Structures are given as C-alpha cells and as structure tokens.
Amino acid sequence: MYNPQLETFLRAADAGSFSKAAEEAYITPTAVIKQINLLEESLGVKLFDRTHRGLTLTKAGRSLYQDAKYIIHYCQDSVARAKNAMLEDTNVIRVGSSPMTPAQLLMQLWTKVNEVCPNVKFQIVPFENTLENAREILGNLGRNIDIVGGIFDETMLALRGCAGLELVRVPFQCAVSIHHRLAEKDHLRLSDLYGENLMLMHRGWSHYVDQLRDDLWQHHPQIHIIDFDFYNMDILNRCESSSNVLLSVPGWANVHPLLKSIPMEWDYSIPFGILHSPNPSPVVQRFLDAAKTVGQELYG
C-alpha cells in the first residue's frame, strides 16, 4: 500500500548509516543505497547529506521522515481496520497477549464461557510489552484488540482510558533470581526482605502498590525500595541480573525461566480480570456478562 523504499529510508535515517540499516534489514549495503537512490530520483529531492562520518537528513529528508512514519502507520491501521470490518458481523473477540499479559491466564475462563456463549470465537493477537504499546492498545480497546487479561485498579484504568472487569484478587508475590539466597524458600516474611532492594512500580501507577510502599516506608525501613517505570522483559532481566527482588503476581511465575515467584506472608493484593473498552461491542459485552457469571463460580 506504500512504497517499501520508505521503510528503508526510515531505517537508514534512524541508524545514521547505510551499513547499519542493511544489517537491520538483512540485506547488503549496496541494496540499501540503491533503494535510497531510486527513492530520491523518483521524488526529485535529496534526502541525505552523506559524509565519511555518516548520514544526516536534509531539510527535505526531515520533512519526509515525519510524513513517512505517518503514512506507514496509517496504512498498517487501514489494513487492520479492513480485517476488523470483515469480522464485524462475526462473533470473534480479539484477545491481546504479551509476556506480561499472557492469554493463558484466561484459559480456565474460556472453557466455561464457551458453555454459555458457544458461538463466540477467540483470536489471539500478540503484542510487545512497551509503554507506548500499553498506551496505544489500552486506550483504543475495541479497535484492533478487544480485551486483555491482566492486573489493574481504578488508577490504572483512568490513566489508560479503559474499563476493567474484576474476576479475582491476586496476592502480590516477590520474584527473585533462581540463584538468589531467597530462592530456596517457599514462602517469605517481610523480615526476609530486610537488606534487600525491592523493585516497585512508581508512585501513582496503582494505589494498591502505593499502600504497600507506604507501609514499608513507615514500618520496614530495612527494605530498600527501587522505583521503575513499566513491567516488561527488561525489568525481569534487570531483576535476575542485579539480584534485586521484584514485586510480582502469581500469573507471571513462568514468564522468565530464571526467576522464581514466591508467595509472601502479607495481605496485599490487586484485582485481576479483563481490560476492555468503556463502550464494548455487543459480542464483547455478551462475553463480559458471561465472564462475570462464570468468574463468580470459578473464583468465588
């Protein structure tokens, strides 16, 4: 739907080098240069100033850079909307799945819901855990993805502009490297964390996390709190390599093979359920109604 040379142009602009752009695209530098030359010839403008130090965008190149990103993104969205339009008259619900929000967390629910809504079908849509994706996907549920299973609270829902159906409260746990001194334990007390660095999401993300944070600061100053911005694989890797302790939930137990998630002897928990649009489609609403009923049977 768009000139593929635009992608090569963006890649070269971001890399600042034809050679680096070629490595990322798994083609030769000669092929990259040829594509850029053809693009410049077809447009009748010079896009790059080329020196021995690398590439810099010309004024025309900077203008095209912004527009090309919009064109590619718009075309990708157009294809997604076309596919979604094809599904509008069907009972397909698109389930977002990522390492931190795996669709498997809801598999127990699917079987029971299918008994209530036998015509509803599910399509798994994988996505990458990034802060930008979280904002885009959760703020536009119902567009390319209908529902996501995960933890939430009212603060997070307001922040992301979505709604949530609570199925169950899940207890906070602590994840550590399998080589950590605490990994040999099956349960942890707060005193076990004394002297450790405990990684918590930043203040304002969840009032449940903030309640825990305030309790630790007031009553357990021996635990050193480290803030971070977003749960993703980088944070799990950081926990494993730094020997820090990471606040986690049971559903993440198998996300990272070198981390062990250990139950804590405390009363802190957070809602787990289904994130959805504030204005769900009829088929999604039928699913949510069924999930609410089934959830009460499964989780009490």
C-alpha positions as CSV (number, residue, x, y, z in Angstrom):
1,M,0.0,0.0,0.0
2,Y,3.0,2.3,0.2
3,N,6.5,2.4,-1.4
4,P,8.6,-0.1,0.6
5,Q,11.6,2.2,-0.1
6,L,10.1,4.4,2.6
7,E,10.8,1.8,5.3
8,T,14.4,1.6,4.1
9,F,14.6,5.4,4.2
10,L,13.3,5.4,7.8
11,R,15.7,2.6,8.8
12,A,18.7,4.5,7.3
13,A,17.7,7.7,9.0
14,D,17.3,6.1,12.4
15,A,20.6,4.2,12.0
16,G,22.6,7.1,10.6
17,S,24.4,4.6,8.3
18,F,23.6,2.6,5.2
19,S,25.6,-0.3,6.6
20,K,23.7,-0.4,9.9
21,A,20.4,-0.1,8.1
22,A,21.5,-3.0,5.9
23,E,22.3,-5.2,8.9
24,E,18.9,-4.5,10.5
25,A,17.1,-5.4,7.2
26,Y,19.3,-8.4,6.5
27,I,20.3,-7.1,3.1
28,T,23.5,-5.7,1.6
29,P,24.6,-2.0,2.0
30,T,24.5,-1.8,-1.8
31,A,20.9,-2.8,-1.9
32,V,20.1,-0.1,0.7
33,I,22.0,2.6,-1.3
34,K,20.2,1.5,-4.5
35,Q,16.8,1.8,-2.8
36,I,17.6,5.3,-1.4
37,N,18.9,6.4,-4.8
38,L,15.8,5.2,-6.5
39,L,13.6,7.0,-3.9
40,E,15.5,10.2,-4.3
41,E,15.2,10.0,-8.1
42,S,11.5,9.3,-8.0
43,L,10.8,12.1,-5.6
44,G,13.2,14.6,-7.2
45,V,14.8,15.6,-3.9
46,K,17.9,14.9,-1.9
47,L,17.2,13.1,1.3
48,F,20.6,12.7,2.9
49,D,23.8,14.5,3.2
50,R,26.5,11.8,3.0
51,T,29.8,12.2,4.7
52,H,32.6,9.9,6.0
53,R,31.0,10.4,9.5
54,G,27.7,9.0,8.3
55,L,24.3,10.3,7.2
56,T,22.3,13.4,8.1
57,L,18.9,14.3,6.9
58,T,18.5,17.2,4.6
59,K,15.6,19.7,5.2
60,A,13.6,17.7,2.6
61,G,14.6,14.5,4.3
62,R,13.4,15.7,7.7
63,S,10.1,16.6,6.2
64,L,9.7,13.2,4.5
65,Y,10.8,11.4,7.7
66,Q,7.8,12.7,9.7
67,D,5.3,12.1,6.8
68,A,6.7,8.6,6.0
69,K,6.1,7.5,9.6
70,Y,2.6,8.7,9.4
71,I,2.0,7.1,6.0
72,I,3.3,3.7,7.1
73,H,1.4,3.8,10.4
74,Y,-1.8,4.9,8.6
75,C,-1.5,2.1,6.0
76,Q,-1.0,-0.5,8.7
77,D,-4.0,0.8,10.6
78,S,-6.0,0.7,7.3
79,V,-5.2,-3.0,6.8
80,A,-6.1,-3.7,10.4
81,R,-9.4,-1.8,10.1
82,A,-10.2,-3.7,6.8
83,K,-9.6,-7.0,8.6
84,N,-11.7,-5.9,11.5
85,A,-14.5,-4.9,9.2
86,M,-14.5,-8.4,7.8
87,L,-15.0,-9.7,11.3
88,E,-17.7,-7.1,12.4
89,D,-20.6,-9.5,11.6
90,T,-19.0,-12.4,13.3
91,N,-18.6,-13.4,17.0
92,V,-14.8,-13.1,17.1
93,I,-13.2,-11.5,20.1
94,R,-9.6,-10.4,19.7
95,V,-7.5,-11.2,22.8
96,G,-4.3,-9.3,23.3
97,S,-1.4,-11.4,24.5
98,S,2.1,-10.4,25.7
99,P,4.7,-11.8,28.1
100,M,3.2,-9.8,31.0
101,T,-0.4,-10.3,29.9
102,P,-0.5,-13.9,28.5
103,A,-3.8,-15.1,27.2
104,Q,-3.2,-18.4,29.1
105,L,-4.2,-16.6,32.3
106,L,-7.8,-16.6,31.0
107,M,-7.8,-20.1,29.5
108,Q,-9.7,-21.5,32.5
109,L,-12.4,-18.9,31.9
110,W,-12.7,-19.6,28.1
111,T,-13.9,-23.2,28.6
112,K,-16.7,-22.1,31.0
113,V,-17.7,-19.1,28.9
114,N,-17.9,-21.2,25.8
115,E,-20.6,-23.2,27.5
116,V,-22.7,-20.0,28.0
117,C,-21.7,-18.4,24.7
118,P,-21.0,-21.3,22.3
119,N,-20.9,-19.1,19.2
120,V,-18.1,-16.8,20.5
121,K,-14.7,-17.4,18.9
122,F,-11.4,-16.0,20.1
123,Q,-8.4,-14.7,18.1
124,I,-5.1,-14.3,19.9
125,V,-3.3,-11.0,18.9
126,P,0.3,-10.9,20.2
127,F,1.9,-7.6,21.1
128,E,5.1,-6.4,22.6
129,N,5.2,-5.0,26.1
130,T,6.3,-1.4,25.8
131,L,5.0,1.7,27.5
132,E,3.9,3.1,24.1
133,N,2.0,-0.1,23.2
134,A,0.3,0.0,26.6
135,R,-1.0,3.5,26.0
136,E,-2.0,2.8,22.4
137,I,-3.7,-0.6,22.9
138,L,-5.4,0.0,26.2
139,G,-6.5,3.5,25.1
140,N,-8.1,2.0,21.9
141,L,-9.5,-1.3,23.0
142,G,-12.1,-2.4,20.5
143,R,-10.1,-1.1,17.6
144,N,-7.5,-3.8,16.9
145,I,-7.7,-5.7,20.2
146,D,-10.9,-6.2,22.2
147,I,-9.8,-7.5,25.5
148,V,-6.6,-8.0,27.6
149,G,-6.3,-10.1,30.7
150,G,-4.2,-8.5,33.5
151,I,-3.9,-6.8,36.8
152,F,-5.4,-3.3,37.3
153,D,-7.1,-0.8,39.6
154,E,-9.1,2.4,39.1
155,T,-6.0,4.5,39.0
156,M,-4.6,2.5,36.1
157,L,-7.9,2.3,34.3
158,A,-8.2,6.1,34.4
159,L,-4.6,6.5,33.3
160,R,-5.1,4.2,30.3
161,G,-8.6,5.3,29.4
162,C,-10.1,1.8,29.5
163,A,-12.5,-0.3,31.7
164,G,-12.0,-3.5,33.7
165,L,-14.0,-6.4,34.9
166,E,-12.6,-7.8,38.1
167,L,-12.6,-11.6,38.3
168,V,-10.4,-12.2,41.4
169,R,-8.0,-10.6,43.7
170,V,-4.5,-12.0,43.3
171,P,-1.9,-11.7,46.1
172,F,1.3,-9.8,45.5
173,Q,4.4,-12.1,45.5
174,C,8.1,-11.4,45.2
175,A,10.2,-12.7,42.3
176,V,13.9,-13.4,42.7
177,S,16.7,-15.0,40.6
178,I,16.9,-18.7,41.0
179,H,20.4,-18.1,42.3
180,H,19.2,-15.6,44.9
181,R,19.6,-16.5,48.6
182,L,15.8,-16.3,49.0
183,A,15.1,-18.7,46.1
184,E,15.3,-21.7,48.4
185,K,12.3,-20.6,50.3
186,D,8.7,-21.5,49.5
187,H,7.2,-18.6,51.5
188,L,8.6,-15.2,52.5
189,R,8.1,-12.9,55.5
190,L,8.7,-9.2,55.4
191,S,11.8,-9.8,57.6
192,D,13.2,-11.9,54.8
193,L,13.4,-8.8,52.7
194,Y,15.4,-6.8,55.2
195,G,18.6,-5.5,53.5
196,E,17.2,-6.3,50.0
197,N,16.3,-4.0,47.2
198,L,12.6,-4.3,46.4
199,M,11.6,-3.1,42.9
200,L,8.2,-1.4,42.8
201,M,6.3,0.4,40.1
202,H,6.5,4.2,40.5
203,R,4.0,6.0,42.8
204,G,0.7,6.8,41.1
205,W,0.5,3.7,38.9
206,S,-1.6,1.7,41.4
207,H,-2.9,2.7,44.8
208,Y,-2.5,-1.0,45.9
209,V,1.2,-0.7,45.2
210,D,1.3,2.7,46.9
211,Q,-0.4,1.3,50.0
212,L,2.3,-1.4,50.2
213,R,5.0,1.2,49.6
214,D,3.8,3.4,52.4
215,D,3.6,0.5,54.8
216,L,7.2,-0.5,54.0
217,W,8.5,3.1,54.3
218,Q,6.8,3.5,57.7
219,H,7.2,0.2,59.3
220,H,10.0,-1.6,57.4
221,P,12.7,0.9,56.5
222,Q,15.2,-2.0,56.3
223,I,13.8,-2.8,52.9
224,H,15.2,-0.5,50.2
225,I,12.6,0.5,47.6
226,I,13.7,1.0,44.0
227,D,11.2,2.6,41.6
228,F,10.8,1.6,37.9
229,D,8.5,2.8,35.1
230,F,7.0,-0.2,33.4
231,Y,6.7,-4.0,33.7
232,N,8.4,-5.7,30.7
233,M,11.0,-8.3,30.0
234,D,13.8,-5.7,30.5
235,I,12.7,-5.3,34.1
236,L,12.6,-9.1,34.6
237,N,16.1,-9.3,33.2
238,R,17.2,-6.5,35.5
239,C,15.8,-8.3,38.5
240,E,17.6,-11.5,37.6
241,S,21.0,-9.9,36.8
242,S,21.0,-7.4,39.7
243,S,19.9,-9.8,42.5
244,N,17.1,-7.4,43.3
245,V,13.6,-8.5,44.5
246,L,10.7,-7.7,42.2
247,L,7.1,-7.3,43.2
248,S,5.1,-9.8,41.1
249,V,1.8,-11.7,40.9
250,P,1.2,-15.5,40.5
251,G,0.4,-15.3,36.8
252,W,3.9,-14.2,35.9
253,A,5.5,-17.3,37.5
254,N,6.6,-18.8,34.2
255,V,7.3,-15.7,32.2
256,H,11.1,-15.7,33.0
257,P,12.7,-19.1,33.4
258,L,15.5,-17.7,35.6
259,L,13.1,-16.1,38.1
260,K,11.2,-17.7,40.9
261,S,8.0,-16.0,42.2
262,I,7.5,-16.7,45.9
263,P,4.3,-16.2,47.9
264,M,4.5,-13.5,50.7
265,E,3.0,-13.7,54.2
266,W,1.1,-10.4,53.9
267,D,-2.4,-9.2,53.0
268,Y,-1.6,-7.1,49.9
269,S,-3.3,-8.0,46.7
270,I,-4.6,-6.4,43.4
271,P,-7.6,-7.0,41.1
272,F,-7.1,-9.4,38.2
273,G,-9.5,-9.5,35.3
274,I,-10.4,-8.4,31.8
275,L,-9.5,-5.0,30.4
276,H,-11.9,-3.8,27.8
277,S,-13.3,-0.7,26.1
278,P,-15.6,1.6,28.1
279,N,-18.1,1.0,25.2
280,P,-17.7,-2.6,24.3
281,S,-19.2,-4.1,21.1
282,P,-22.3,-6.3,21.6
283,V,-20.3,-9.5,21.3
284,V,-17.7,-8.3,23.8
285,Q,-20.5,-7.3,26.2
286,R,-22.1,-10.7,25.9
287,F,-18.7,-12.2,26.7
288,L,-18.2,-9.9,29.7
289,D,-21.6,-10.7,31.1
290,A,-20.9,-14.4,30.8
291,A,-17.4,-14.0,32.2
292,K,-18.8,-12.2,35.2
293,T,-21.2,-15.0,36.0
294,V,-18.6,-17.7,35.3
295,G,-15.9,-15.8,37.2
296,Q,-18.1,-15.9,40.3
297,E,-18.4,-19.7,40.0
298,L,-14.7,-20.2,39.4
299,Y,-13.2,-17.7,41.8
300,G,-15.9,-17.3,44.4
